[in-house]
């Protein structure tokens, strides 16, 4: 944790307070950091920025308006850091489950990781599970969970896997696509629009997979269509 002292003239001075490795350390360092901040408030030109690296994430907040604002911002940023740490810890735990020899465990891991697909580490784990080497049940269960996000992140993940899938995995993905997006026409149509966007994605795998998904979706005849107004 650091306090960055800066002035309107552009000069800066960085004071290192210490390192936090757990929640207790972080609380202690915030308390220590408040002391020089309070002492320096008489200097009208001074502005203070408190920065910390928490679980690999650098966060900073300024303290120009008094201790009350500082406390509120510190609490918000601290809670954000803790939440981010909890999400990544969940991804790590689910990743370990994804290496189980039991296909049911791997399928459960895929279902759980689907909720974290926006995290790069989780996305790579999901790709491995969609392309599970031993059981296409894992492929289908994971793909269904990812598609039920019904967002561009989920579709991009499935597209990246589909681009490199062998025929068996391709069949599993096709079944999952039909299962999740073949009921309501609005879901299929929304997915088609997202996939059109993904054909311009920087990732070559996503582009190729998006083209294949478009073909799959175009073949679907949804069970239920939206009622058109008079």
N, C-alpha and C positions, 0 to 999 in steps of 0.2 A: 504494500500500500504506500502511495506517495501523496504528498501535498505539493501542488505546482503553484508557486507564487508568481503572479504576472502583474505588470503595470501597464498603464496606457502608453508609456514610452516604448513598450515592446520588450523590455527586459524580463527574463524568466529565471526562477531559482527553484530547483526541485529538491525537496526534502524527503528522504526515504524514511518511512515510519516502521515498516516491518513486513513480514510475510504471514498470510493467513492460510492455514491448512484445514481448518474445520470451522464450524459455526462459532465456537467459543473464541477462537483466535480472532475471527472477524469482528466480533462484538468488542473485544478488548482494543483492537486497533482503531476502531471508530471512536472509542472513548478517548484514546490517546490523541488522535488527530484533532479532536474538537478543542483541545487546550491551546495549541498555537493559533488556530483559527480565531478563537475568542480573543486572544491577546492582541491580534493584529487588526482588530476592527476599527481602531482609532485612526488608521491611515486611510484616508478617503480614496486614494488612488488605487488601493490594493484590491485585487480580485483573486479568489482562491478556487482552485479546482482540486477536488479529492478524487484520486484514481486508485483502483485496485484491480488485480487480476485474480479472479475467483474461478477455480476449476477450468483454467485455460481461457476464460472470457474476460476481456479488459472492459471495465465500466468506469465512467467518470461522471461526477456531478459538481456543479459550482455552488459557491456559498456567498452570494453578494447581498443577501437580504436578511441575515440574522439566523440565530441558532434554531428557531422554530422551523423555518423552511429547510434548513440543513437536515434536521432530524427527520422531517417528512420524506425528503428525497432519499436520505440514507436508508430509511425503512423500505421504500418502494424498490430501490435498486438492490438492496439485500435480498428482498423476497424474490425478485426476478432471478437473481443469481442462484438462489436455493432451488427455485422451480426448475431452472435449466439443468442444474445438477441432478435433480430427481429424475427428469425425463431421460437424460443420458444414462443414468444408472439403470433405469428400466430397460433401455435398449440393450445394454450390456448383459443383463440377466436373461432377457429373451433370446439374445444371440447365443448364449450358452445352452439354453434349452433347444435351440435350433440345431445343435450338434449331437443331440441324443440319437441313440440307435433305434429308438422306438418311433415309427412314423407318426404316431398320434401326437407325440411330444413336438415333433417338428411342425406338424400341422397347427398345433396350438401356438407355437412360436410365430408362425406366419400370420395367424389371425391377430396376435397381439402386436406384432411389429407394424402391421398395416396402419395403425393409428399414429405411427411415428415416421411415416414414409418421407416426410419433408426433411428429416435429419439424414445427412449423407451416409453415415455409418449404417443406419437402419435400411436405407435404400439398397445398399450393397448386399446386406443380409437377405433382404426380400428377393433380390434377383437370384441368389443361390437357392433359396427355398422354392421359388417358382420353377427353377430348373433342377429340382431335387433329383439326384442320380439314382435313387433306389425305389421311389414310389410316386406315381403320378397323382395319388390322392393328395399328397402334400402340394403338388402343383395346383390342383384344382382348388383346394381349400384356401391356399394363400392368395391365389389370383382373385377368387371371389371376394375375400376380405378387402383386398386392395381396391378392387373396382367399386365396392360399396362405399368408399370414400366419395365417389362421384365428383371427383375434381381432376384438374389437369395433372397434379402430382401422381395420383394413382394411375391414370392412363399412361403417363410417361414411363412409369415403372414397368407396367405390363408391356408396353411397346418395346422397351429396351430388351426385355426377356424374350419376347416373341421373335425379335430380329435374329436371335442366335439359337432359337429352340429347334430341337430335332422333331421329327414327325409325331412322336409320342407326346412330348411336351406341348407341341402345337395343338394336338387334339384336346389335351386337358385345358389349355387356355381357351380354346374355342368353346368348349362346353361351359366354362365359367362365364365367358362373355354372354353367351345365350341365356344362362341362368339368371344373371344379374341385370342385364340390359334388355332382355327380351320380353318383359312384362308390360311396361308402360312405354308408349311411344315417345313421351317427353324425355325419358331417360336415354333412349337410343339416340334421339335427335340431338340432345345436348352433348352426348359423347361424340357423335359425328362432328359436331362443330369444334369441339376441343381437339379432336384428332387432326382436323384440317389445319389447325394452328400448329400442331406438333410436327407436321410435315416440313416446317421451317426451323425446327429445333437445331441448335448447334451440334448436338450429339447425333452422329451418323446412325447409331443403332436405333435411337428414338425415331428418327425420320423414317427409316425402313420399316420399323415395327408399326408406326402410325399408318403407313400405307396398307399394311396387312390388316390392321384393325378396321380401317375404313371398309375394306372388302368384306370382312366378317359382319360388320354392323349393317352394311347395305343388304345382306342376305336375310336379315332378321325381319320377320313379320310379327310385330308386337301383338300381344294378346289384347291389350286395352289401348284405345286411342282417346285423345282428349276430345271432349264434346265441343263442337263448333257452335258459336253463337248464331242466332238468326240474323 
